[in-house]
């Protein structure tokens, strides 16, 4: 069993537990409430499924990225709905209920839209290259480790609320531990690989991260909580699901290296940005 397979297993378990925990925590009404604000939902979809992927396309051209590195960025760009979004939004004093609703909607939409987006973009970037991507397996993975545990959690929360409440705290602890272990595994097992990433690729990752946060910030409008919420839910990409997908299709490739590196960057950077928003008054931030 190679290292990336171990990371994939840990990322899968972390994602399953996080999605189950989120389903047990949230009310179906919270999800439906997001549909009652079509403007917010529309801007969120625009940011996550059009503007952020466009940033990856721009970075590919500006930095003349290799094909497999571009694919790593594309995967990160087209998969929103990270389970880490709502906890980071809570730190930033954003609207947690809205963040949870958007996370559920975006992750559900990504199960069907993202493979289509990837197929379209790959056909453009890799025309003439014989890339073998199992899109059906990708959809199956998304349903099994993201949609299914979320649905189970929502079902239990609605039909067995007492059981859900009792199971919520230990599952949250397990989810956080799995996430910490996954990050530590990446740091320990991939430290040499990470040091070999070129400055150009690191710069592209930082620009991608900052650009994603910026897109969400702008789409959040003038309301403080909504800006914080959309900035974080847009900026934090679903690295866990991308790790699983890249290990299935692009194991031991530059695409996998970029995804592993960006996973660390987004977790550390996202946490830092959330605390920045929490501690710095909005009046001191530059209004866009």
N, C-alpha and C positions, 0 to 999 in steps of 0.2 A: 504494500500500500504506500503510494508516494505521498509527499507532503501536501500537495494541492488537494488530493482526495480527502485527507484528514480535515483540512480547512473547510472543504465543501461540506463534509458531514457535520462539522461543528456549526457552520453558517446555516445549514438546513435546520438543525435542531433549534438553534437560536431563533430563526425566523418563525418556525412552527409554534414555538412556545410564546413568542411575542404576539403573533397573530391571534392565538387562542386566548392569551391574556387580554388583548385588546377587545376581543369579542365578548369576553366575560365582563369587562369593565363598562363597555358602552351600552347605551340603550338604543334600540332601533329608532326611537324618536330623534336621537341626536343625528343619526345618519340622514333621516328624512328631512331634518331641519336644514341641511345643506342644500337640498333641492328647492327650498323655499326662497333661497337667495340666488336666483339664476345669474345675476350679474357677477357675483363672487365666484360661483361655480364655473361660469364661462371664462373669466379671466384666469382662473386656476388651470383649466384645461388648455387655454391658449398658451400660458407660460410653460406648462410641463410637456405638452405634446407638439408644440410648434417652435416656440422661442428658444427653449433650452437645446433641443436638437439642432436648431439653426446655429447656435453658438459652437457646437461640436463641428459642424461643417466648416464654419469660418476658421476655427483653429486648425483644422486639417489642411486647409489651403495656405493659411498664413505661415504655419510652421513646417509645411511640407512633410507631414507625418507619414511614417510608413503605413502600409495598408492595415496590418494587424493591430498597430497602435491606434489607428483611426477607428477600427472596429471596437476596440476596448472603450474608447470615448463614446462611440455611438451607443453601445449597450448601456453605458451609464446615463447618457442623455435621454434615452427613450423609456427608461424604467423609473417612474416616480412612485410615490406612495410608500416611502420608507417608514417602518414601524417606529423608528427613533424620532420621527418628526414631532408627534404629540408630546413626549416627555421633554424635548428641547423647547417646544413652545411654552410648556408650563414654566420652565426656568426663565424664559424671556418675558413672562407675564402676558402672553398672548391669549387668544381664545381657544382653550383646549378642546371644548366640544366641537367647534368648527374644524379644528385640526384633525380630530379623530374622524369626523364625518368625511373630510376631504381625503384623508389617508385611505379610508375604506373605499370611497368612490374611485380614486385614482388607481389604487392597486387592483381593483376589480376591472376597470377599463383597460389597464395596462396588460392584463392577461390576454386580451383579444386585440387591442390596437397595437401594442408594442411589437409583436411578431410580424404584423403587416408592415409597420414602419421599417423594421429591420430588413425585411425582404426587399422593400422598395429601395432603401438606401444602399444596401449591399449590391443590388443589381446595378446601381449607378457607379459606385466606387470600385467594385470588383468585377466589372464586365471583362470577360476574357480570362479571369482567374477561376480556377476550379476549387471553390470553397464549398465544403460539405457541411451544411447546417441543417439539423433535424428540427424543423419548425414545429412539427407535431409533438415531439418530445419536449420542446420548450413550453408549449401550451400545457401539456400534461404536468410538467414540473410546477408551473405557476398555479395550476388548479389544486394540485396535491399539497403543496407546502405553503400556499398563501390563501387561496380562496376557501378551501375546505376547512382548515382549522378556524378561520375567521367565522365561517358560517356555523360551525359547531358551537363556538363561543357565544355567538348571538342567540342561537337557539336555546342554549342552557341558561343564559341570562334571562331570557324571556319566560321560559317554562319552569326553571328551577332556580329562582333568585337566591334562596338560602344556600344551596349547594355552591352556587357561583361565588357568593361572598366569602364562604369559607375556603374556597380553593384559590381565590384571587391573590392573596398575599404570598403564599408559598410559591405559586407559579411565577409571580413577579420577581421573586428572589432568584428562582432557577433561571429565568430568562436573562436577568442581568449578569448572573454568573457565567452563563454560556457565552454571552456577548464579550465579557471580559476575557474569558479563556480564549475565544477566537482571536481577539486583538493581540493577546500575548503570544499565541501561536504564530501569528503573522510576524510579529516583531522578532521572535526568536528564530523562526525557521527561514525567514526571508530577508534578514538584515543585510546579508551580502548582496543579494539581488537588488535590494532597494538602493544600496550605495552605488550600484552600477547604472542606475537610471540617469540619463543625460540631463544636464541643466535645462536644455530646451524642453524636454518632456515634463520636468517638474514645473517649469514656468507655465506650460500649457495647462497643467492640472490646476495650478493656483488661479489662473485666469478663468478657467471653466468653473471652478468653485465660486469665485467672486462674482462672475457673470450670472450664475444661476441664482445666487442670493439677491443680486441687484434686480434681476428680472422679476423675482417674486416681490421684492420691496416696491417696485414701481406698480405692479399689477394690484398690490394691496390697497391702493388709493390713499386717501388722507387720514383714515381712521388708524390710530396708533396700534390697537390690538390686531386689526386686520393686516396691517403692514408687517408686524412681527410674525403673525401666523403664516402669511403667504411667503414671506422671505425664507422662513425656515423650512416649511413643507416643500418649497420649490428647490431650495438650495441643497437639502439633504436627499441625495438620490438613493434608490433602493439597492445599495451595494450588496446586501446579503443575497438577494435573488440573482444579481448579476454574477456574483462569485460562483454560484451553483451553475448558471448557464455557461459561463466561460470555461469552467472546469470540464463540462460535458462536451463542448465543441472546440475549444481552443486551448487545451491543456498544454503546459510547457511552451507557451508562445508569448511574444511581447504583449499581446492583448491581456493575457492573464496577469502579467507583471504590472501593467498599468492599473488594472482593476484592483489588485491587492494594495498597491500604493495609494490609490485614491480612496479606498475604503478607510485606511488609516487617517488620511488627510481630512476626509469629510466628518469622521467621528470627532477627532480632536478639534478641527476648525469649527464644526457646527456647535460643539459644546462651548468653545470659547466665544463664538458670536452670540450664543444665547445668553451667556453671562454678561457680555458687553451690553446687549439690549436691556438687560435687567438693571444694570448698575448705572448706565449713562442715561440721563433724562432725554426724552425725545426732543426737547427744545434745543439741545446742544447738537443734535444731528442735523446735517445739511438736508434741507427739504428739496426733493426732486420735483 
